[in-house]
Amino acid sequence: MVFELIFLFLAGFCGGTLNSIAGGGTFITFPALLYVGIPPIIANATNTFASCSGYISGTFAFREDLKSHKSELPKFIILSFLGGILGAWLLLQTPEQIFSETIPWLMLIATFVFIYGTKINERLGQLANKNKHISTVGKIATPLLLLLVCFYGGFFNAGLGIICLSYLALCGYTNINAMNGLKLLISSCVSIVAIGLFAFNDAIAWNQGTAVLLGTVTGGYLAARISRYLPQIYIRNFVILIGICVTLYFFYDFY
């Protein structure tokens, strides 16, 4: 048990480090929870619990940038709670075997979003600025789109942040600091309500999740202090390599 907790702390440390520098920490923490024998659904719920503190602290850090969107925050919070709890509920209703079979596809989506998320965000932002019709459609579909994004986040947390940024870009947001603040607010609300439902259904491995959480916080804090001195492009490419390898492994293992 001690070795297991140390292993998970180190996995969390690496995941938190990657999250601070380039993102993609879930590619390490989620497989690590599966590796120590935690069932897939509980591992997914536990990973959401371990990731939540980073979302909350990040939201607090962007609190000044969120003030400019104060009137919109209730909409984001309510829809995030609703989508998050629906996604978490569906996860708990999904048979273990079926969820296990979807893991490779979910990891493939997360890897794709991580690789192309920035380009997608830039393209969507350009379309929203140049085409008034697209911008209008985005505004009309905002509640439904946000609900779908949060539904995904409640069901499977990996890649949620980048998907949130894509959604915000489509809706015409351009201030990157405000977008990051809203992204973290959405992720926080989705995770909080999902964790509440997971906890009520005893679907979180608390000891293992706490070990990952402590490692994530530690790695994220240290990486934040040295990240400006690191070549982020190489770190990002390393994360992409990890994502591809992990995805291929899951396809091989389950199929």
NUGUMAR-149162 format. One record per residue: x, y, z of N, C-alpha, C, O, CB in turn; residue in three letters. Coordinates in steps of 0.1 Angstrom, whole numbers, padded with zeros to 4 digits, always signed. Glycine has a CB too. Layout:
N
XYZXYZXYZXYZXYZala...
***
This chain:
255
+0008-0012+0000+0000+0000+0000+0009+0013+0000+0006+0022-0007-0009+0000+0012met+0019+0012+0008+0028+0024+0009+0035+0026-0005+0036+0038-0010+0039+0022+0020val+0040+0016-0011+0046+0017-0024+0036+0022-0034+0039+0031-0043+0051+0003-0029phe+0024+0018-0034+0013+0022-0043+0011+0037-0041+0009+0044-0051+0000+0015-0040glu+0010+0042-0029+0007+0056-0026+0019+0065-0031+0017+0076-0036+0005+0058-0011leu+0031+0060-0029+0043+0067-0034+0043+0068-0049+0046+0078-0055+0056+0060-0029ile+0040+0056-0055+0039+0056-0070+0029+0066-0075+0031+0073-0085+0035+0042-0075phe+0017+0067-0069+0007+0076-0073+0010+0090-0070+0007+0099-0078-0007+0072-0066leu+0017+0093-0059+0022+0106-0056+0032+0111-0068+0031+0122-0072+0029+0107-0043phe+0041+0102-0072+0050+0105-0082+0043+0107-0095+0047+0116-0103+0061+0094-0083leu+0033+0099-0098+0025+0101-0110+0018+0114-0110+0018+0122-0120+0015+0089-0112ala+0012+0118-0098+0006+0131-0097+0016+0142-0098+0013+0152-0104-0001+0132-0083gly+0028+0140-0093+0038+0150-0094+0042+0153-0109+0043+0164-0113+0051+0146-0086phe+0044+0142-0116+0047+0143-0131+0035+0150-0138+0037+0158-0147+0050+0130-0137cys+0023+0145-0134+0011+0151-0141+0009+0166-0138+0006+0174-0147-0001+0143-0137gly+0011+0170-0125+0010+0184-0122+0021+0192-0128+0018+0204-0132+0011+0185-0107gly+0033+0186-0130+0044+0194-0136+0040+0196-0151+0042+0207-0156+0057+0185-0136thr+0035+0186-0158+0031+0187-0172+0019+0197-0173+0019+0205-0183+0027+0174-0178leu+0010+0197-0164-0001+0206-0165+0003+0220-0164-0003+0229-0171-0011+0203-0154asn+0013+0223-0156+0018+0237-0154+0026+0242-0166+0026+0254-0169+0026+0238-0141ser+0032+0232-0173+0041+0236-0184+0034+0236-0197+0034+0245-0205+0053+0227-0184ile+0027+0225-0200+0021+0223-0213+0007+0216-0213+0000+0216-0223+0030+0214-0222ala+0003+0211-0201-0010+0204-0201-0008+0189-0203+0003+0185-0207-0020+0210-0211gly-0019+0182-0202-0019+0167-0205-0015+0158-0194-0011+0147-0196-0009+0165-0216gly-0016+0163-0181-0012+0155-0170-0021+0143-0168-0016+0133-0163-0013+0163-0158gly-0033+0143-0173-0042+0132-0172-0037+0119-0180-0040+0108-0176-0056+0135-0178thr-0028+0122-0190-0023+0110-0197-0013+0102-0188-0010+0091-0191-0015+0116-0209phe-0010+0108-0177-0001+0100-0167-0010+0096-0155-0009+0084-0151+0010+0109-0162ile-0018+0105-0149-0025+0102-0137-0036+0091-0139-0037+0082-0130-0031+0114-0131thr-0043+0092-0149-0054+0082-0151-0049+0068-0154-0053+0059-0147-0063+0086-0163phe-0039+0066-0163-0033+0053-0164-0027+0048-0152-0027+0036-0149-0023+0053-0176pro-0021+0057-0144-0014+0053-0131-0025+0047-0122-0022+0037-0115-0007+0064-0125ala-0036+0053-0121-0047+0048-0112-0052+0034-0117-0055+0025-0109-0059+0058-0111leu-0053+0032-0130-0057+0019-0135-0046+0009-0133-0049-0003-0129-0059+0020-0151leu-0033+0013-0133-0022+0004-0132-0022-0002-0118-0018-0014-0116-0009+0011-0134tyr-0026+0006-0108-0025+0000-0094-0038-0008-0091-0040-0012-0079-0024+0012-0084val-0046-0010-0101-0057-0019-0099-0071-0013-0096-0080-0020-0092-0054-0029-0088gly-0072+0000-0097-0085+0007-0095-0094+0005-0107-0089+0007-0118-0083+0022-0091ile-0106+0000-0105-0115-0002-0116-0117+0011-0125-0116+0022-0119-0129-0007-0112pro-0119+0010-0138-0119+0021-0147-0128+0033-0143-0124+0044-0142-0123+0017-0160pro-0141+0030-0139-0150+0040-0136-0145+0047-0123-0146+0060-0122-0164+0035-0134ile-0141+0040-0113-0136+0046-0100-0123+0054-0103-0121+0064-0097-0134+0035-0089ile-0115+0048-0112-0102+0056-0115-0106+0069-0122-0099+0079-0119-0094+0047-0125ala-0116+0069-0131-0119+0081-0137-0125+0091-0127-0122+0103-0127-0130+0079-0148asn-0134+0087-0118-0139+0095-0108-0128+0101-0098-0128+0112-0095-0150+0088-0100ala-0119+0092-0095-0108+0096-0086-0099+0106-0093-0094+0115-0086-0100+0083-0082thr-0097+0104-0106-0088+0114-0113-0095+0128-0113-0088+0138-0113-0086+0109-0127asn-0108+0128-0115-0115+0141-0114-0113+0147-0101-0111+0159-0100-0131+0138-0117thr-0114+0140-0090-0112+0145-0076-0098+0150-0075-0096+0161-0069-0114+0134-0066phe-0088+0143-0080-0074+0147-0079-0071+0160-0087-0062+0167-0083-0065+0136-0083ala-0079+0162-0098-0076+0174-0106-0083+0186-0102-0079+0197-0106-0081+0170-0120ser-0093+0185-0093-0102+0196-0090-0095+0208-0083-0098+0219-0086-0113+0192-0081cys-0085+0205-0074-0079+0216-0067-0071+0225-0076-0071+0237-0074-0069+0210-0057ser-0066+0220-0087-0059+0228-0097-0068+0238-0104-0065+0249-0107-0051+0220-0107gly-0080+0233-0107-0090+0241-0114-0095+0252-0104-0096+0264-0109-0103+0233-0118tyr-0097+0249-0092-0102+0259-0082-0091+0270-0080-0094+0282-0080-0106+0253-0069ile-0079+0266-0077-0068+0275-0075-0066+0284-0087-0063+0296-0086-0055+0268-0071ser-0067+0278-0099-0065+0286-0112-0076+0296-0113-0074+0307-0118-0065+0276-0123gly-0089+0292-0110-0100+0301-0111-0098+0313-0102-0100+0325-0106-0113+0294-0107thr-0093+0311-0090-0090+0322-0080-0079+0331-0086-0080+0343-0084-0086+0316-0067phe-0069+0325-0093-0059+0333-0098-0063+0343-0109-0058+0353-0111-0048+0324-0104ala-0074+0339-0116-0080+0347-0127-0092+0355-0123-0099+0360-0131-0083+0338-0139phe-0094+0357-0110-0106+0363-0105-0108+0377-0110-0119+0381-0113-0106+0363-0090arg-0097+0385-0112-0098+0398-0117-0103+0399-0131-0111+0407-0135-0085+0406-0116glu-0098+0389-0139-0102+0388-0153-0117+0384-0155-0123+0387-0165-0093+0379-0161asp-0122+0376-0145-0136+0372-0146-0146+0383-0142-0157+0382-0146-0138+0360-0136leu-0141+0394-0136-0150+0404-0132-0156+0411-0144-0167+0416-0143-0142+0415-0124lys-0149+0411-0155-0154+0418-0167-0166+0410-0173-0173+0415-0182-0143+0420-0178ser-0167+0398-0169-0178+0389-0174-0188+0386-0163-0194+0375-0163-0173+0376-0181his-0189+0394-0153-0196+0391-0141-0211+0388-0144-0216+0379-0137-0196+0403-0132lys-0217+0395-0153-0231+0392-0156-0233+0378-0163-0244+0373-0162-0236+0403-0166ser-0223+0373-0169-0224+0360-0175-0221+0348-0166-0225+0337-0169-0215+0359-0187glu-0215+0351-0155-0210+0340-0146-0222+0331-0142-0220+0318-0141-0203+0345-0135leu-0233+0336-0138-0244+0327-0133-0248+0317-0144-0250+0305-0141-0256+0335-0130pro-0248+0321-0157-0251+0312-0168-0241+0301-0169-0244+0289-0170-0252+0319-0181lys-0228+0304-0168-0217+0294-0169-0218+0285-0157-0216+0273-0159-0204+0301-0169phe-0220+0290-0145-0221+0282-0133-0232+0272-0133-0230+0260-0131-0221+0290-0120ile-0244+0277-0136-0256+0268-0136-0255+0257-0147-0258+0245-0144-0269+0276-0139ile-0251+0261-0159-0250+0251-0170-0239+0241-0167-0239+0229-0171-0248+0258-0183leu-0228+0246-0161-0217+0237-0158-0221+0227-0147-0218+0215-0149-0205+0245-0153ser-0228+0231-0137-0233+0222-0127-0243+0212-0134-0242+0200-0131-0241+0230-0116phe-0252+0216-0142-0261+0207-0148-0255+0197-0157-0257+0185-0156-0272+0215-0156leu-0246+0202-0166-0239+0193-0176-0230+0183-0168-0229+0172-0172-0231+0201-0186gly-0223+0189-0158-0214+0180-0150-0221+0169-0143-0216+0157-0143-0206+0189-0140gly-0232+0172-0137-0239+0162-0129-0246+0151-0139-0247+0139-0135-0250+0168-0120ile-0250+0156-0151-0256+0146-0160-0245+0137-0166-0247+0125-0167-0262+0154-0172leu-0233+0143-0169-0222+0134-0173-0218+0124-0163-0215+0113-0166-0211+0143-0178gly-0217+0129-0150-0212+0120-0139-0223+0109-0137-0219+0098-0134-0210+0128-0127ala-0235+0113-0138-0246+0103-0136-0245+0092-0147-0247+0080-0144-0260+0110-0136trp-0243+0097-0159-0242+0087-0170-0230+0077-0168-0231+0065-0170-0241+0094-0184leu-0219+0083-0163-0207+0075-0160-0211+0064-0150-0207+0052-0152-0196+0083-0155leu-0218+0068-0139-0221+0058-0129-0232+0048-0134-0232+0037-0128-0227+0065-0117leu-0239+0051-0144-0249+0041-0150-0243+0032-0160-0249+0022-0164-0261+0049-0155gln-0231+0036-0165-0224+0028-0175-0218+0015-0170-0210+0016-0160-0214+0037-0182thr-0221+0004-0175-0214-0009-0171-0199-0008-0172-0194-0002-0182-0220-0021-0178pro-0192-0014-0163-0177-0013-0163-0171-0017-0176-0162-0011-0181-0172-0022-0151glu-0177-0028-0182-0171-0034-0194-0173-0024-0206-0163-0022-0214-0177-0047-0197gln-0184-0018-0206-0187-0008-0217-0178+0004-0216-0172+0009-0226-0202-0004-0217ile-0176+0009-0203-0168+0020-0201-0153+0017-0205-0146+0025-0211-0168+0025-0187phe-0149+0005-0201-0135+0001-0204-0133+0001-0219-0122+0004-0224-0133-0014-0199ser-0143-0003-0227-0142-0004-0241-0142+0010-0247-0137+0012-0259-0153-0012-0247glu-0147+0020-0240-0147+0034-0246-0135+0041-0242-0132+0052-0248-0159+0041-0240thr-0127+0036-0232-0115+0043-0228-0105+0047-0239-0101+0058-0240-0108+0035-0217ile-0102+0037-0248-0093+0040-0259-0098+0052-0268-0090+0060-0272-0090+0028-0268pro-0111+0052-0270-0117+0062-0279-0117+0076-0271-0115+0086-0277-0131+0059-0283trp-0120+0076-0258-0119+0088-0251-0105+0093-0250-0103+0106-0251-0125+0085-0236leu-0095+0085-0248-0081+0089-0248-0077+0094-0262-0069+0104-0263-0072+0078-0244met-0083+0088-0273-0080+0093-0286-0085+0107-0288-0079+0116-0294-0086+0083-0297leu-0097+0109-0283-0103+0123-0284-0095+0133-0276-0092+0144-0281-0118+0123-0279ile-0091+0129-0264-0083+0138-0256-0069+0141-0263-0065+0152-0262-0080+0132-0242ala-0063+0131-0269-0050+0133-0275-0052+0142-0288-0044+0151-0290-0044+0119-0280thr-0062+0140-0295-0065+0148-0307-0067+0162-0303-0062+0172-0309-0077+0143-0315phe-0075+0164-0293-0078+0178-0288-0065+0185-0283-0063+0197-0285-0089+0178-0277val-0057+0177-0276-0044+0183-0271-0035+0187-0282-0029+0198-0282-0037+0173-0262phe-0034+0179-0293-0026+0182-0304-0031+0194-0312-0023+0203-0316-0024+0169-0313ile-0043+0194-0315-0049+0203-0325-0057+0214-0318-0063+0223-0325-0057+0196-0335tyr-0058+0214-0305-0067+0223-0298-0064+0238-0301-0073+0246-0303-0066+0221-0283gly-0051+0241-0300-0047+0255-0302-0051+0260-0316-0056+0271-0318-0032+0257-0300thr-0048+0252-0326-0051+0255-0340-0066+0256-0342-0071+0265-0349-0046+0245-0350lys-0074+0247-0336-0088+0248-0337-0094+0261-0330-0103+0267-0336-0095+0235-0330ile-0088+0264-0319-0092+0276-0312-0090+0289-0320-0098+0297-0322-0085+0278-0298asn-0078+0289-0327-0074+0301-0335-0084+0302-0347-0088+0312-0351-0060+0300-0340glu-0087+0290-0353-0095+0290-0365-0110+0294-0361-0116+0302-0368-0095+0276-0371arg-0115+0289-0350-0128+0292-0346-0129+0307-0342-0139+0313-0345-0132+0284-0334leu-0118+0312-0336-0118+0326-0333-0119+0335-0345-0126+0345-0346-0106+0330-0324gly-0111+0331-0356-0111+0339-0368-0125+0338-0375-0129+0348-0380-0100+0333-0377gln-0131+0326-0375-0144+0325-0381-0154+0333-0374-0163+0340-0380-0148+0310-0381leu-0154+0333-0361-0163+0341-0353-0162+0356-0355-0172+0363-0355-0162+0338-0338ala-0149+0360-0357-0147+0375-0359-0151+0379-0373-0156+0390-0376-0133+0378-0357asn-0149+0370-0383-0151+0374-0397-0165+0372-0402-0170+0379-0411-0141+0366-0406lys-0171+0362-0396-0185+0358-0401-0195+0361-0390-0196+0354-0380-0185+0344-0405asn-0203+0371-0392-0213+0375-0382-0223+0364-0380-0229+0362-0369-0220+0388-0386lys-0226+0356-0391-0236+0346-0389-0231+0335-0380-0239+0329-0372-0240+0340-0403his-0218+0331-0382-0213+0321-0373-0213+0326-0358-0216+0318-0349-0198+0317-0377ile-0209+0338-0357-0209+0344-0343-0224+0344-0337-0225+0340-0325-0204+0358-0343ser-0234+0347-0346-0247+0347-0341-0252+0333-0337-0258+0330-0327-0257+0353-0351thr-0249+0323-0346-0252+0309-0344-0246+0305-0330-0252+0298-0322-0247+0300-0355val-0233+0309-0328-0226+0305-0316-0233+0310-0304-0235+0304-0294-0212+0310-0316gly-0238+0323-0305-0245+0329-0293-0259+0322-0291-0263+0320-0279-0248+0344-0296lys-0266+0318-0302-0279+0312-0300-0277+0298-0294-0285+0293-0286-0286+0311-0314ile-0266+0291-0299-0264+0277-0294-0256+0276-0281-0253+0265-0277-0257+0269-0305ala-0253+0288-0276-0244+0288-0264-0249+0279-0253-0240+0271-0248-0243+0302-0258thr-0261+0279-0248-0265+0270-0237-0263+0256-0240-0258+0248-0232-0279+0273-0233pro-0268+0252-0252-0267+0238-0256-0252+0233-0257-0249+0223-0253-0274+0235-0269leu-0244+0241-0264-0230+0238-0266-0223+0237-0252-0215+0227-0250-0223+0249-0274leu-0225+0246-0243-0219+0246-0230-0224+0234-0222-0216+0227-0215-0222+0258-0222leu-0237+0230-0224-0242+0218-0217-0235+0206-0222-0232+0197-0214-0257+0217-0219leu-0233+0205-0235-0226+0193-0241-0211+0192-0236-0206+0182-0233-0227+0194-0256leu-0205+0204-0236-0191+0204-0231-0190+0199-0217-0181+0191-0213-0185+0219-0232val-0199+0204-0208-0198+0201-0194-0203+0186-0192-0198+0180-0183-0207+0210-0186cys-0212+0182-0201-0216+0168-0200-0204+0159-0203-0202+0149-0195-0227+0165-0211phe-0196+0162-0213-0184+0155-0215-0174+0155-0203-0169+0145-0199-0176+0160-0228tyr-0173+0167-0197-0164+0168-0186-0168+0160-0174-0160+0155-0167-0163+0183-0182gly-0181+0159-0172-0186+0151-0161-0184+0136-0163-0182+0128-0154-0201+0154-0158gly-0184+0132-0176-0183+0118-0179-0168+0114-0180-0164+0104-0175-0189+0115-0193phe-0160+0123-0186-0145+0120-0187-0138+0133-0188-0140+0141-0197-0143+0112-0200phe-0130+0135-0178-0124+0149-0175-0113+0152-0185-0110+0164-0187-0119+0149-0161asn-0106+0143-0191-0094+0146-0199-0098+0154-0211-0107+0151-0218-0088+0133-0204ala-0090+0165-0213-0092+0174-0224-0103+0184-0223-0105+0192-0232-0095+0165-0236gly-0109+0185-0211-0120+0194-0209-0116+0209-0210-0123+0216-0216-0126+0192-0195leu-0104+0212-0205-0099+0226-0206-0098+0231-0220-0102+0242-0223-0086+0227-0199gly-0092+0223-0229-0090+0227-0243-0103+0227-0250-0106+0236-0259-0081+0217-0250ile-0113+0218-0247-0126+0218-0253-0133+0231-0249-0140+0237-0257-0134+0206-0249ile-0132+0235-0236-0138+0247-0231-0133+0259-0239-0140+0268-0243-0135+0249-0216cys-0120+0260-0242-0114+0271-0249-0119+0271-0264-0122+0282-0269-0099+0270-0249leu-0121+0259-0270-0127+0259-0283-0141+0264-0283-0145+0272-0292-0127+0244-0288ser-0149+0261-0273-0162+0266-0272-0162+0281-0270-0170+0288-0277-0169+0259-0260tyr-0154+0286-0262-0153+0301-0260-0149+0308-0272-0154+0319-0275-0144+0304-0248leu-0139+0302-0280-0135+0308-0292-0146+0309-0302-0148+0319-0309-0123+0301-0298ala-0154+0298-0303-0165+0297-0312-0176+0308-0309-0182+0314-0318-0172+0284-0312leu-0177+0311-0296-0187+0321-0292-0182+0335-0292-0189+0345-0288-0191+0318-0277cys-0170+0337-0298-0165+0350-0300-0156+0357-0289-0153+0369-0290-0176+0359-0303gly-0152+0349-0279-0143+0355-0269-0129+0356-0275-0125+0347-0282-0144+0346-0256tyr-0122+0366-0271-0109+0369-0276-0098+0371-0266-0086+0369-0268-0109+0380-0286thr-0102+0376-0254-0093+0379-0243-0088+0366-0237-0096+0359-0231-0099+0388-0233asn-0075+0362-0239-0071+0349-0235-0071+0347-0220-0074+0336-0215-0057+0347-0240ile-0069+0358-0212-0069+0357-0198-0083+0354-0193-0086+0346-0184-0063+0370-0191asn-0093+0362-0199-0107+0359-0195-0111+0345-0199-0119+0339-0192-0116+0370-0202ala-0107+0341-0211-0110+0327-0215-0104+0317-0206-0111+0307-0203-0105+0325-0230met-0092+0319-0202-0086+0309-0192-0094+0309-0179-0096+0298-0173-0071+0312-0190asn-0098+0321-0175-0106+0322-0162-0119+0315-0163-0123+0307-0155-0108+0336-0158gly-0126+0317-0175-0139+0310-0177-0137+0295-0178-0145+0287-0174-0146+0316-0189leu-0126+0291-0185-0123+0277-0187-0122+0270-0174-0127+0260-0171-0111+0275-0196lys-0114+0277-0165-0112+0271-0152-0124+0271-0143-0126+0262-0135-0100+0278-0145leu-0132+0282-0144-0145+0282-0137-0154+0271-0141-0160+0264-0133-0152+0296-0139leu-0155+0269-0154-0163+0258-0159-0158+0244-0154-0166+0236-0149-0164+0258-0175ile-0145+0242-0155-0139+0230-0151-0141+0228-0136-0144+0216-0132-0124+0230-0154ser-0140+0238-0128-0142+0237-0114-0156+0233-0110-0158+0224-0102-0139+0251-0107ser-0166+0240-0117-0180+0236-0114-0184+0222-0118-0190+0215-0111-0189+0246-0121cys-0179+0218-0130-0181+0205-0135-0176+0195-0125-0182+0185-0121-0176+0203-0149val-0163+0197-0121-0156+0187-0112-0163+0187-0098-0164+0176-0092-0142+0191-0111ser-0166+0198-0093-0172+0199-0079-0185+0191-0079-0187+0183-0070-0175+0213-0075ile-0194+0193-0088-0207+0186-0088-0205+0171-0091-0212+0163-0085-0217+0193-0098val-0196+0168-0100-0193+0154-0103-0187+0147-0091-0191+0136-0088-0183+0153-0115ala-0178+0153-0084-0172+0147-0072-0183+0145-0062-0183+0135-0055-0161+0157-0067ile-0192+0155-0060-0203+0153-0050-0211+0140-0053-0214+0133-0044-0212+0165-0050gly-0214+0138-0066-0222+0127-0070-0214+0114-0068-0219+0104-0064-0227+0128-0084leu-0201+0114-0072-0192+0103-0071-0191+0099-0056-0191+0087-0053-0178+0106-0077phe-0189+0109-0048-0187+0106-0033-0200+0100-0028-0199+0091-0020-0184+0119-0026ala-0211+0105-0032-0224+0100-0027-0226+0085-0030-0232+0078-0023-0236+0108-0032phe-0221+0082-0042-0222+0068-0047-0209+0060-0043-0207+0049-0049-0224+0068-0062asn-0201+0065-0035-0188+0058-0030-0180+0053-0042-0175+0042-0043-0192+0046-0022asp-0178+0062-0052-0171+0059-0064-0157+0065-0065-0151+0065-0076-0179+0063-0076ala-0152+0070-0053-0139+0076-0053-0129+0068-0044-0133+0065-0033-0139+0091-0049ile-0118+0065-0049-0107+0059-0041-0100+0070-0034-0090+0075-0039-0098+0050-0049ala-0104+0073-0021-0099+0085-0015-0084+0085-0012-0078+0095-0014-0107+0087-0002trp-0079+0074-0007-0065+0074-0003-0056+0075-0016-0047+0083-0016-0061+0060+0004asn-0059+0068-0026-0052+0069-0039-0053+0083-0045-0044+0088-0050-0056+0058-0048gln-0066+0088-0045-0068+0101-0051-0061+0112-0043-0056+0121-0050-0083+0103-0051gly-0060+0111-0030-0053+0121-0022-0038+0121-0025-0032+0131-0026-0056+0119-0007thr-0033+0109-0027-0019+0108-0031-0016+0115-0044-0006+0122-0046-0014+0093-0031ala-0025+0112-0054-0023+0119-0067-0025+0134-0066-0017+0142-0072-0034+0113-0077val-0035+0138-0058-0038+0152-0056-0026+0159-0050-0022+0170-0055-0050+0154-0047leu-0020+0154-0039-0008+0160-0033+0004+0161-0043+0011+0171-0043-0004+0152-0021leu+0005+0150-0051+0016+0150-0061+0014+0161-0071+0023+0168-0076+0018+0137-0067gly+0001+0162-0076-0003+0172-0086+0000+0186-0081+0006+0194-0088-0017+0170-0090thr-0004+0189-0069-0002+0202-0063+0012+0205-0062+0017+0216-0065-0009+0203-0049val+0020+0196-0057+0035+0198-0055+0042+0200-0068+0049+0209-0070+0041+0186-0048thr+0039+0191-0078+0045+0192-0091+0041+0205-0098+0049+0212-0104+0042+0180-0100gly+0028+0209-0097+0023+0221-0103+0030+0233-0098+0033+0243-0105+0008+0222-0102gly+0031+0233-0084+0037+0245-0078+0052+0247-0082+0056+0258-0085+0036+0244-0062tyr+0059+0236-0081+0074+0237-0085+0076+0240-0100+0084+0248-0103+0081+0224-0081leu+0067+0234-0108+0069+0236-0122+0065+0251-0126+0071+0257-0135+0060+0227-0130ala+0056+0256-0119+0051+0270-0122+0063+0280-0119+0064+0290-0126+0039+0274-0113ala+0072+0276-0110+0083+0285-0106+0094+0284-0117+0102+0293-0118+0088+0282-0093arg+0095+0273-0124+0107+0271-0133+0102+0270-0147+0111+0269-0156+0115+0258-0129ile+0089+0270-0150+0084+0268-0163+0089+0278-0174+0091+0274-0185+0069+0268-0163ser+0092+0290-0169+0096+0300-0179+0110+0297-0184+0114+0303-0194+0096+0314-0172arg+0118+0289-0177+0131+0285-0181+0132+0273-0190+0143+0269-0195+0140+0284-0169tyr+0120+0266-0192+0120+0253-0199+0115+0255-0213+0106+0263-0215+0112+0243-0191leu+0121+0248-0223+0116+0249-0237+0102+0242-0238+0102+0229-0239+0126+0243-0247pro+0092+0249-0237+0078+0243-0237+0075+0235-0249+0067+0226-0248+0068+0254-0235gln+0080+0238-0260+0077+0231-0272+0082+0216-0271+0075+0207-0276+0084+0237-0285ile+0093+0214-0265+0098+0201-0263+0090+0193-0253+0087+0181-0255+0113+0201-0258tyr+0086+0200-0242+0077+0194-0232+0064+0190-0239+0058+0179-0236+0075+0203-0220ile+0058+0199-0247+0045+0196-0253+0047+0184-0263+0038+0176-0263+0041+0209-0261arg+0057+0184-0270+0059+0172-0279+0061+0159-0271+0056+0149-0275+0072+0174-0288asn+0067+0160-0259+0068+0149-0251+0054+0144-0246+0051+0132-0246+0077+0152-0238phe+0046+0154-0242+0032+0150-0238+0024+0144-0249+0017+0134-0247+0025+0163-0233val+0026+0149-0261+0019+0143-0273+0024+0129-0275+0015+0120-0278+0022+0152-0286ile+0037+0126-0274+0042+0113-0275+0036+0104-0264+0032+0092-0267+0057+0113-0274leu+0035+0109-0252+0029+0101-0241+0014+0098-0245+0009+0086-0243+0030+0108-0228ile+0007+0108-0249-0007+0106-0253-0009+0096-0263-0018+0088-0262-0013+0119-0257gly-0001+0096-0274-0002+0087-0285+0001+0073-0280-0006+0063-0283+0007+0091-0296ile+0012+0071-0272+0016+0058-0267+0005+0052-0258+0002+0040-0259+0029+0059-0260cys+0000+0060-0249-0010+0056-0240-0023+0052-0247-0029+0041-0244-0014+0067-0229val-0027+0060-0257-0039+0056-0265-0037+0043-0273-0046+0035-0273-0042+0068-0275thr-0025+0042-0279-0022+0029-0286-0022+0017-0277-0027+0006-0280-0009+0030-0294leu-0017+0019-0265-0017+0008-0255-0031+0004-0251-0034-0008-0251-0009+0013-0242tyr-0040+0014-0249-0054+0010-0245-0061+0003-0257-0068-0006-0254-0061+0023-0241phe-0058+0008-0269-0064+0001-0280-0059-0014-0281-0067-0023-0283-0062+0008-0293phe-0046-0016-0279-0041-0029-0279-0046-0038-0268-0049-0049-0269-0025-0028-0278tyr-0047-0031-0256-0051-0039-0244-0066-0043-0244-0069-0054-0240-0048-0031-0231asp-0074-0034-0249-0089-0037-0249-0094-0043-0261-0105-0050-0261-0096-0024-0246phe-0087-0042-0272-0091-0048-0285-0082-0058-0291-0085-0064-0301-0094-0037-0295tyr
***
